[in-house]
């Protein structure tokens, strides 16, 4: 669905408190989280604006977002 929220609290609602805590104390987590949110914001902006972008480029962005999400989840559940 276009424009659907993919921010971390929506993706991991049960881990919302841990996301906030981890962001404050773990520089790596904070950096990856920032990268995740930047790419998610860009994807949503492109989808909602109907900006001309190749499917391949958009899919690459989504794969990057997924890779970051997996890394973040791994850090949260260690």
PyMOL commands that set and color helices and strands:
alter all, ss='L'
color gray80, all
select helices_A, chain A and resi 8-11+13-25+27-49+55-76
alter helices_A, ss='H'
color red, helices_A
deselect
rebuild
show_as cartoon
